[in-house]
Amino acid sequence: QGAEVQTDYVPLLNSLAMYGWQLTCVLPTPIVKTNREGNLSTKQIVFLQRPSLPQKAKKKESKVNY
């Protein structure tokens, strides 16, 4: 009650988006810290993924024995 949650993933997501990474999940951890002003902070685990890149198909020469 009366708490304000502040998170800013935008800089992280923008920097990784140019390489194809996408945010899939944010997992909060039980780690909670208090600073001198009494503000609480938590650590979170961020999961990212990117689509798999297509593999270049190796050309296989078919060997036919007659």
PyMOL Python script that loads the backbone (N, CA, C, O; Angstrom):
from pymol import cmd

cmd.read_pdbstr("""\
ATOM      1  N   GLN A   1       0.845  -1.171   0.000  1.00  0.00           N
ATOM      2  CA  GLN A   1       0.000   0.000   0.000  1.00  0.00           C
ATOM      3  C   GLN A   1       0.886   1.229   0.000  1.00  0.00           C
ATOM      4  O   GLN A   1       1.793   1.357   0.823  1.00  0.00           O
ATOM      5  N   GLY A   2       0.621   2.117  -0.917  1.00  0.00           N
ATOM      6  CA  GLY A   2       1.409   3.335  -1.026  1.00  0.00           C
ATOM      7  C   GLY A   2       2.766   3.115  -1.667  1.00  0.00           C
ATOM      8  O   GLY A   2       3.587   4.031  -1.706  1.00  0.00           O
ATOM      9  N   ALA A   3       3.012   1.923  -2.165  1.00  0.00           N
ATOM     10  CA  ALA A   3       4.307   1.626  -2.797  1.00  0.00           C
ATOM     11  C   ALA A   3       4.220   1.895  -4.292  1.00  0.00           C
ATOM     12  O   ALA A   3       3.187   1.672  -4.924  1.00  0.00           O
ATOM     13  N   GLU A   4       5.304   2.369  -4.830  1.00  0.00           N
ATOM     14  CA  GLU A   4       5.371   2.617  -6.269  1.00  0.00           C
ATOM     15  C   GLU A   4       6.471   1.733  -6.850  1.00  0.00           C
ATOM     16  O   GLU A   4       7.618   1.768  -6.403  1.00  0.00           O
ATOM     17  N   VAL A   5       6.108   0.956  -7.835  1.00  0.00           N
ATOM     18  CA  VAL A   5       7.065   0.047  -8.459  1.00  0.00           C
ATOM     19  C   VAL A   5       7.631   0.719  -9.696  1.00  0.00           C
ATOM     20  O   VAL A   5       6.894   1.205 -10.554  1.00  0.00           O
ATOM     21  N   GLN A   6       8.954   0.738  -9.771  1.00  0.00           N
ATOM     22  CA  GLN A   6       9.609   1.335 -10.922  1.00  0.00           C
ATOM     23  C   GLN A   6      10.520   0.307 -11.571  1.00  0.00           C
ATOM     24  O   GLN A   6      11.425  -0.229 -10.933  1.00  0.00           O
ATOM     25  N   THR A   7      10.274   0.041 -12.833  1.00  0.00           N
ATOM     26  CA  THR A   7      11.157  -0.804 -13.619  1.00  0.00           C
ATOM     27  C   THR A   7      11.313  -0.161 -14.983  1.00  0.00           C
ATOM     28  O   THR A   7      10.378   0.445 -15.505  1.00  0.00           O
ATOM     29  N   ASP A   8      12.474  -0.293 -15.547  1.00  0.00           N
ATOM     30  CA  ASP A   8      12.705   0.283 -16.866  1.00  0.00           C
ATOM     31  C   ASP A   8      13.558  -0.671 -17.685  1.00  0.00           C
ATOM     32  O   ASP A   8      14.788  -0.630 -17.633  1.00  0.00           O
ATOM     33  N   TYR A   9      12.899  -1.514 -18.428  1.00  0.00           N
ATOM     34  CA  TYR A   9      13.593  -2.454 -19.293  1.00  0.00           C
ATOM     35  C   TYR A   9      13.785  -1.902 -20.703  1.00  0.00           C
ATOM     36  O   TYR A   9      14.420  -2.548 -21.536  1.00  0.00           O
ATOM     37  N   VAL A  10      13.246  -0.721 -20.979  1.00  0.00           N
ATOM     38  CA  VAL A  10      13.263  -0.182 -22.343  1.00  0.00           C
ATOM     39  C   VAL A  10      14.685  -0.050 -22.896  1.00  0.00           C
ATOM     40  O   VAL A  10      14.922  -0.494 -24.019  1.00  0.00           O
ATOM     41  N   PRO A  11      15.647   0.537 -22.167  1.00  0.00           N
ATOM     42  CA  PRO A  11      16.998   0.626 -22.741  1.00  0.00           C
ATOM     43  C   PRO A  11      17.609  -0.749 -23.045  1.00  0.00           C
ATOM     44  O   PRO A  11      18.244  -0.934 -24.083  1.00  0.00           O
ATOM     45  N   LEU A  12      17.414  -1.696 -22.145  1.00  0.00           N
ATOM     46  CA  LEU A  12      17.928  -3.048 -22.366  1.00  0.00           C
ATOM     47  C   LEU A  12      17.278  -3.674 -23.590  1.00  0.00           C
ATOM     48  O   LEU A  12      17.968  -4.216 -24.453  1.00  0.00           O
ATOM     49  N   LEU A  13      15.955  -3.602 -23.668  1.00  0.00           N
ATOM     50  CA  LEU A  13      15.235  -4.227 -24.775  1.00  0.00           C
ATOM     51  C   LEU A  13      15.571  -3.573 -26.108  1.00  0.00           C
ATOM     52  O   LEU A  13      15.702  -4.258 -27.122  1.00  0.00           O
ATOM     53  N   ASN A  14      15.709  -2.249 -26.110  1.00  0.00           N
ATOM     54  CA  ASN A  14      16.056  -1.553 -27.352  1.00  0.00           C
ATOM     55  C   ASN A  14      17.449  -1.929 -27.829  1.00  0.00           C
ATOM     56  O   ASN A  14      17.669  -2.095 -29.029  1.00  0.00           O
ATOM     57  N   SER A  15      18.390  -2.065 -26.908  1.00  0.00           N
ATOM     58  CA  SER A  15      19.753  -2.393 -27.316  1.00  0.00           C
ATOM     59  C   SER A  15      19.858  -3.823 -27.848  1.00  0.00           C
ATOM     60  O   SER A  15      20.679  -4.093 -28.724  1.00  0.00           O
ATOM     61  N   LEU A  16      19.045  -4.733 -27.335  1.00  0.00           N
ATOM     62  CA  LEU A  16      19.099  -6.125 -27.780  1.00  0.00           C
ATOM     63  C   LEU A  16      18.163  -6.420 -28.949  1.00  0.00           C
ATOM     64  O   LEU A  16      18.367  -7.393 -29.675  1.00  0.00           O
ATOM     65  N   ALA A  17      17.143  -5.590 -29.133  1.00  0.00           N
ATOM     66  CA  ALA A  17      16.165  -5.829 -30.200  1.00  0.00           C
ATOM     67  C   ALA A  17      16.815  -5.759 -31.576  1.00  0.00           C
ATOM     68  O   ALA A  17      16.400  -6.464 -32.495  1.00  0.00           O
ATOM     69  N   MET A  18      17.826  -4.919 -31.721  1.00  0.00           N
ATOM     70  CA  MET A  18      18.471  -4.809 -33.029  1.00  0.00           C
ATOM     71  C   MET A  18      19.197  -6.099 -33.425  1.00  0.00           C
ATOM     72  O   MET A  18      19.544  -6.280 -34.592  1.00  0.00           O
ATOM     73  N   TYR A  19      19.425  -6.985 -32.469  1.00  0.00           N
ATOM     74  CA  TYR A  19      20.043  -8.278 -32.753  1.00  0.00           C
ATOM     75  C   TYR A  19      19.014  -9.413 -32.766  1.00  0.00           C
ATOM     76  O   TYR A  19      19.385 -10.581 -32.881  1.00  0.00           O
ATOM     77  N   GLY A  20      17.728  -9.079 -32.650  1.00  0.00           N
ATOM     78  CA  GLY A  20      16.667 -10.075 -32.738  1.00  0.00           C
ATOM     79  C   GLY A  20      16.213 -10.646 -31.407  1.00  0.00           C
ATOM     80  O   GLY A  20      15.367 -11.540 -31.389  1.00  0.00           O
ATOM     81  N   TRP A  21      16.748 -10.159 -30.284  1.00  0.00           N
ATOM     82  CA  TRP A  21      16.359 -10.691 -28.971  1.00  0.00           C
ATOM     83  C   TRP A  21      15.017 -10.122 -28.541  1.00  0.00           C
ATOM     84  O   TRP A  21      14.722  -8.953 -28.789  1.00  0.00           O
ATOM     85  N   GLN A  22      14.203 -10.954 -27.894  1.00  0.00           N
ATOM     86  CA  GLN A  22      12.886 -10.559 -27.405  1.00  0.00           C
ATOM     87  C   GLN A  22      12.734 -10.994 -25.955  1.00  0.00           C
ATOM     88  O   GLN A  22      13.191 -12.070 -25.567  1.00  0.00           O
ATOM     89  N   LEU A  23      12.090 -10.150 -25.158  1.00  0.00           N
ATOM     90  CA  LEU A  23      11.818 -10.471 -23.757  1.00  0.00           C
ATOM     91  C   LEU A  23      10.745 -11.542 -23.692  1.00  0.00           C
ATOM     92  O   LEU A  23       9.687 -11.406 -24.307  1.00  0.00           O
ATOM     93  N   THR A  24      11.016 -12.618 -22.940  1.00  0.00           N
ATOM     94  CA  THR A  24      10.024 -13.686 -22.824  1.00  0.00           C
ATOM     95  C   THR A  24       9.458 -13.795 -21.417  1.00  0.00           C
ATOM     96  O   THR A  24       8.299 -14.173 -21.244  1.00  0.00           O
ATOM     97  N   CYS A  25      10.269 -13.466 -20.400  1.00  0.00           N
ATOM     98  CA  CYS A  25       9.806 -13.649 -19.036  1.00  0.00           C
ATOM     99  C   CYS A  25      10.682 -12.848 -18.078  1.00  0.00           C
ATOM    100  O   CYS A  25      11.886 -12.709 -18.294  1.00  0.00           O
ATOM    101  N   VAL A  26      10.073 -12.328 -17.025  1.00  0.00           N
ATOM    102  CA  VAL A  26      10.800 -11.685 -15.934  1.00  0.00           C
ATOM    103  C   VAL A  26      10.460 -12.453 -14.666  1.00  0.00           C
ATOM    104  O   VAL A  26       9.294 -12.558 -14.286  1.00  0.00           O
ATOM    105  N   LEU A  27      11.486 -12.989 -14.015  1.00  0.00           N
ATOM    106  CA  LEU A  27      11.292 -13.807 -12.826  1.00  0.00           C
ATOM    107  C   LEU A  27      11.816 -13.057 -11.603  1.00  0.00           C
ATOM    108  O   LEU A  27      13.026 -12.875 -11.470  1.00  0.00           O
ATOM    109  N   PRO A  28      10.930 -12.621 -10.711  1.00  0.00           N
ATOM    110  CA  PRO A  28      11.402 -11.944  -9.497  1.00  0.00           C
ATOM    111  C   PRO A  28      12.108 -12.938  -8.576  1.00  0.00           C
ATOM    112  O   PRO A  28      11.747 -14.114  -8.531  1.00  0.00           O
ATOM    113  N   THR A  29      13.093 -12.472  -7.858  1.00  0.00           N
ATOM    114  CA  THR A  29      13.820 -13.316  -6.916  1.00  0.00           C
ATOM    115  C   THR A  29      13.470 -12.896  -5.495  1.00  0.00           C
ATOM    116  O   THR A  29      12.924 -11.810  -5.297  1.00  0.00           O
ATOM    117  N   PRO A  30      13.769 -13.723  -4.507  1.00  0.00           N
ATOM    118  CA  PRO A  30      13.483 -13.351  -3.116  1.00  0.00           C
ATOM    119  C   PRO A  30      14.515 -12.367  -2.538  1.00  0.00           C
ATOM    120  O   PRO A  30      14.461 -12.050  -1.350  1.00  0.00           O
ATOM    121  N   ILE A  31      15.445 -11.889  -3.360  1.00  0.00           N
ATOM    122  CA  ILE A  31      16.478 -10.970  -2.869  1.00  0.00           C
ATOM    123  C   ILE A  31      15.893  -9.557  -2.775  1.00  0.00           C
ATOM    124  O   ILE A  31      15.486  -8.975  -3.780  1.00  0.00           O
ATOM    125  N   VAL A  32      15.858  -9.027  -1.573  1.00  0.00           N
ATOM    126  CA  VAL A  32      15.343  -7.673  -1.345  1.00  0.00           C
ATOM    127  C   VAL A  32      16.392  -6.901  -0.561  1.00  0.00           C
ATOM    128  O   VAL A  32      16.906  -7.385   0.447  1.00  0.00           O
ATOM    129  N   LYS A  33      16.709  -5.697  -1.029  1.00  0.00           N
ATOM    130  CA  LYS A  33      17.684  -4.847  -0.349  1.00  0.00           C
ATOM    131  C   LYS A  33      17.048  -3.502  -0.032  1.00  0.00           C
ATOM    132  O   LYS A  33      16.167  -3.039  -0.757  1.00  0.00           O
ATOM    133  N   THR A  34      17.495  -2.878   1.047  1.00  0.00           N
ATOM    134  CA  THR A  34      17.024  -1.549   1.439  1.00  0.00           C
ATOM    135  C   THR A  34      18.211  -0.596   1.388  1.00  0.00           C
ATOM    136  O   THR A  34      19.288  -0.911   1.896  1.00  0.00           O
ATOM    137  N   ASN A  35      18.014   0.577   0.773  1.00  0.00           N
ATOM    138  CA  ASN A  35      19.093   1.558   0.746  1.00  0.00           C
ATOM    139  C   ASN A  35      18.957   2.547   1.907  1.00  0.00           C
ATOM    140  O   ASN A  35      18.066   2.399   2.743  1.00  0.00           O
ATOM    141  N   ARG A  36      19.818   3.538   1.963  1.00  0.00           N
ATOM    142  CA  ARG A  36      19.827   4.497   3.083  1.00  0.00           C
ATOM    143  C   ARG A  36      18.530   5.284   3.216  1.00  0.00           C
ATOM    144  O   ARG A  36      18.130   5.661   4.318  1.00  0.00           O
ATOM    145  N   GLU A  37      17.874   5.527   2.076  1.00  0.00           N
ATOM    146  CA  GLU A  37      16.608   6.282   2.104  1.00  0.00           C
ATOM    147  C   GLU A  37      15.421   5.410   2.477  1.00  0.00           C
ATOM    148  O   GLU A  37      14.301   5.910   2.586  1.00  0.00           O
ATOM    149  N   GLY A  38      15.639   4.133   2.671  1.00  0.00           N
ATOM    150  CA  GLY A  38      14.553   3.228   3.023  1.00  0.00           C
ATOM    151  C   GLY A  38      13.848   2.621   1.826  1.00  0.00           C
ATOM    152  O   GLY A  38      12.846   1.925   1.985  1.00  0.00           O
ATOM    153  N   ASN A  39      14.364   2.879   0.617  1.00  0.00           N
ATOM    154  CA  ASN A  39      13.758   2.311  -0.590  1.00  0.00           C
ATOM    155  C   ASN A  39      14.162   0.849  -0.744  1.00  0.00           C
ATOM    156  O   ASN A  39      15.308   0.477  -0.493  1.00  0.00           O
ATOM    157  N   LEU A  40      13.223   0.046  -1.152  1.00  0.00           N
ATOM    158  CA  LEU A  40      13.487  -1.377  -1.375  1.00  0.00           C
ATOM    159  C   LEU A  40      13.848  -1.615  -2.831  1.00  0.00           C
ATOM    160  O   LEU A  40      13.304  -0.973  -3.730  1.00  0.00           O
ATOM    161  N   SER A  41      14.757  -2.529  -3.052  1.00  0.00           N
ATOM    162  CA  SER A  41      15.062  -2.949  -4.413  1.00  0.00           C
ATOM    163  C   SER A  41      15.118  -4.463  -4.441  1.00  0.00           C
ATOM    164  O   SER A  41      15.489  -5.106  -3.458  1.00  0.00           O
ATOM    165  N   THR A  42      14.750  -5.016  -5.568  1.00  0.00           N
ATOM    166  CA  THR A  42      14.779  -6.469  -5.742  1.00  0.00           C
ATOM    167  C   THR A  42      15.603  -6.799  -6.974  1.00  0.00           C
ATOM    168  O   THR A  42      15.786  -5.963  -7.859  1.00  0.00           O
ATOM    169  N   LYS A  43      16.087  -8.001  -7.018  1.00  0.00           N
ATOM    170  CA  LYS A  43      16.760  -8.482  -8.216  1.00  0.00           C
ATOM    171  C   LYS A  43      15.777  -9.329  -8.993  1.00  0.00           C
ATOM    172  O   LYS A  43      14.943 -10.034  -8.424  1.00  0.00           O
ATOM    173  N   GLN A  44      15.894  -9.244 -10.298  1.00  0.00           N
ATOM    174  CA  GLN A  44      15.014 -10.014 -11.170  1.00  0.00           C
ATOM    175  C   GLN A  44      15.850 -10.706 -12.225  1.00  0.00           C
ATOM    176  O   GLN A  44      16.875 -10.186 -12.665  1.00  0.00           O
ATOM    177  N   ILE A  45      15.407 -11.864 -12.619  1.00  0.00           N
ATOM    178  CA  ILE A  45      16.057 -12.606 -13.698  1.00  0.00           C
ATOM    179  C   ILE A  45      15.232 -12.369 -14.956  1.00  0.00           C
ATOM    180  O   ILE A  45      14.018 -12.572 -14.974  1.00  0.00           O
ATOM    181  N   VAL A  46      15.920 -11.937 -16.000  1.00  0.00           N
ATOM    182  CA  VAL A  46      15.254 -11.606 -17.254  1.00  0.00           C
ATOM    183  C   VAL A  46      15.603 -12.677 -18.281  1.00  0.00           C
ATOM    184  O   VAL A  46      16.777 -12.963 -18.513  1.00  0.00           O
ATOM    185  N   PHE A  47      14.585 -13.264 -18.892  1.00  0.00           N
ATOM    186  CA  PHE A  47      14.791 -14.280 -19.926  1.00  0.00           C
ATOM    187  C   PHE A  47      14.525 -13.661 -21.286  1.00  0.00           C
ATOM    188  O   PHE A  47      13.492 -13.032 -21.514  1.00  0.00           O
ATOM    189  N   LEU A  48      15.471 -13.853 -22.175  1.00  0.00           N
ATOM    190  CA  LEU A  48      15.346 -13.350 -23.536  1.00  0.00           C
ATOM    191  C   LEU A  48      15.529 -14.518 -24.498  1.00  0.00           C
ATOM    192  O   LEU A  48      16.172 -15.513 -24.165  1.00  0.00           O
ATOM    193  N   GLN A  49      14.965 -14.389 -25.676  1.00  0.00           N
ATOM    194  CA  GLN A  49      15.180 -15.395 -26.711  1.00  0.00           C
ATOM    195  C   GLN A  49      15.154 -14.700 -28.054  1.00  0.00           C
ATOM    196  O   GLN A  49      14.660 -13.580 -28.185  1.00  0.00           O
ATOM    197  N   ARG A  50      15.682 -15.367 -29.026  1.00  0.00           N
ATOM    198  CA  ARG A  50      15.556 -14.871 -30.391  1.00  0.00           C
ATOM    199  C   ARG A  50      15.277 -16.057 -31.294  1.00  0.00           C
ATOM    200  O   ARG A  50      15.687 -17.182 -31.012  1.00  0.00           O
ATOM    201  N   PRO A  51      14.578 -15.789 -32.377  1.00  0.00           N
ATOM    202  CA  PRO A  51      14.258 -16.885 -33.293  1.00  0.00           C
ATOM    203  C   PRO A  51      15.543 -17.521 -33.809  1.00  0.00           C
ATOM    204  O   PRO A  51      16.553 -16.845 -34.008  1.00  0.00           O
ATOM    205  N   SER A  52      15.487 -18.813 -34.019  1.00  0.00           N
ATOM    206  CA  SER A  52      16.669 -19.495 -34.542  1.00  0.00           C
ATOM    207  C   SER A  52      16.914 -19.045 -35.970  1.00  0.00           C
ATOM    208  O   SER A  52      15.985 -18.823 -36.747  1.00  0.00           O
ATOM    209  N   LEU A  53      18.177 -18.920 -36.287  1.00  0.00           N
ATOM    210  CA  LEU A  53      18.546 -18.512 -37.632  1.00  0.00           C
ATOM    211  C   LEU A  53      18.550 -19.744 -38.527  1.00  0.00           C
ATOM    212  O   LEU A  53      18.984 -20.815 -38.103  1.00  0.00           O
ATOM    213  N   PRO A  54      18.076 -19.606 -39.747  1.00  0.00           N
ATOM    214  CA  PRO A  54      18.051 -20.776 -40.628  1.00  0.00           C
ATOM    215  C   PRO A  54      19.478 -21.235 -40.933  1.00  0.00           C
ATOM    216  O   PRO A  54      20.364 -20.429 -41.215  1.00  0.00           O
ATOM    217  N   GLN A  55      19.668 -22.521 -40.871  1.00  0.00           N
ATOM    218  CA  GLN A  55      20.971 -23.103 -41.171  1.00  0.00           C
ATOM    219  C   GLN A  55      21.126 -23.196 -42.686  1.00  0.00           C
ATOM    220  O   GLN A  55      20.192 -23.552 -43.405  1.00  0.00           O
ATOM    221  N   LYS A  56      22.309 -22.872 -43.143  1.00  0.00           N
ATOM    222  CA  LYS A  56      22.552 -23.027 -44.567  1.00  0.00           C
ATOM    223  C   LYS A  56      22.619 -24.515 -44.882  1.00  0.00           C
ATOM    224  O   LYS A  56      23.402 -25.263 -44.296  1.00  0.00           O
ATOM    225  N   ALA A  57      21.802 -24.906 -45.792  1.00  0.00           N
ATOM    226  CA  ALA A  57      21.758 -26.323 -46.162  1.00  0.00           C
ATOM    227  C   ALA A  57      23.009 -26.667 -46.956  1.00  0.00           C
ATOM    228  O   ALA A  57      23.329 -26.028 -47.958  1.00  0.00           O
ATOM    229  N   LYS A  58      23.695 -27.678 -46.490  1.00  0.00           N
ATOM    230  CA  LYS A  58      24.876 -28.136 -47.224  1.00  0.00           C
ATOM    231  C   LYS A  58      24.412 -28.922 -48.437  1.00  0.00           C
ATOM    232  O   LYS A  58      23.542 -29.788 -48.350  1.00  0.00           O
ATOM    233  N   LYS A  59      25.012 -28.596 -49.559  1.00  0.00           N
ATOM    234  CA  LYS A  59      24.642 -29.327 -50.767  1.00  0.00           C
ATOM    235  C   LYS A  59      25.321 -30.686 -50.734  1.00  0.00           C
ATOM    236  O   LYS A  59      26.546 -30.796 -50.707  1.00  0.00           O
ATOM    237  N   LYS A  60      24.509 -31.684 -50.738  1.00  0.00           N
ATOM    238  CA  LYS A  60      25.036 -33.047 -50.768  1.00  0.00           C
ATOM    239  C   LYS A  60      24.894 -33.595 -52.162  1.00  0.00           C
ATOM    240  O   LYS A  60      23.808 -33.630 -52.740  1.00  0.00           O
ATOM    241  N   GLU A  61      26.001 -34.013 -52.676  1.00  0.00           N
ATOM    242  CA  GLU A  61      25.950 -34.623 -53.989  1.00  0.00           C
ATOM    243  C   GLU A  61      25.488 -36.056 -53.825  1.00  0.00           C
ATOM    244  O   GLU A  61      26.065 -36.825 -53.056  1.00  0.00           O
ATOM    245  N   SER A  62      24.478 -36.397 -54.532  1.00  0.00           N
ATOM    246  CA  SER A  62      24.007 -37.773 -54.420  1.00  0.00           C
ATOM    247  C   SER A  62      24.909 -38.661 -55.259  1.00  0.00           C
ATOM    248  O   SER A  62      25.139 -38.414 -56.443  1.00  0.00           O
ATOM    249  N   LYS A  63      25.399 -39.672 -54.627  1.00  0.00           N
ATOM    250  CA  LYS A  63      26.264 -40.617 -55.327  1.00  0.00           C
ATOM    251  C   LYS A  63      25.429 -41.824 -55.695  1.00  0.00           C
ATOM    252  O   LYS A  63      24.890 -42.526 -54.840  1.00  0.00           O
ATOM    253  N   VAL A  64      25.342 -42.037 -56.957  1.00  0.00           N
ATOM    254  CA  VAL A  64      24.569 -43.156 -57.447  1.00  0.00           C
ATOM    255  C   VAL A  64      25.532 -44.156 -58.073  1.00  0.00           C
ATOM    256  O   VAL A  64      26.277 -43.810 -58.990  1.00  0.00           O
ATOM    257  N   ASN A  65      25.523 -45.360 -57.597  1.00  0.00           N
ATOM    258  CA  ASN A  65      26.360 -46.425 -58.140  1.00  0.00           C
ATOM    259  C   ASN A  65      25.523 -47.291 -59.067  1.00  0.00           C
ATOM    260  O   ASN A  65      24.492 -47.836 -58.673  1.00  0.00           O
ATOM    261  N   TYR A  66      25.977 -47.404 -60.281  1.00  0.00           N
ATOM    262  CA  TYR A  66      25.271 -48.243 -61.238  1.00  0.00           C
ATOM    263  C   TYR A  66      25.956 -49.545 -61.384  1.00  0.00           C
ATOM    264  O   TYR A  66      25.509 -50.395 -62.153  1.00  0.00           O
TER     265      TYR A  66
END
""", "prot")
cmd.dss("prot")
cmd.show_as("cartoon", "prot")
cmd.util.cbc("prot")
cmd.orient("prot")
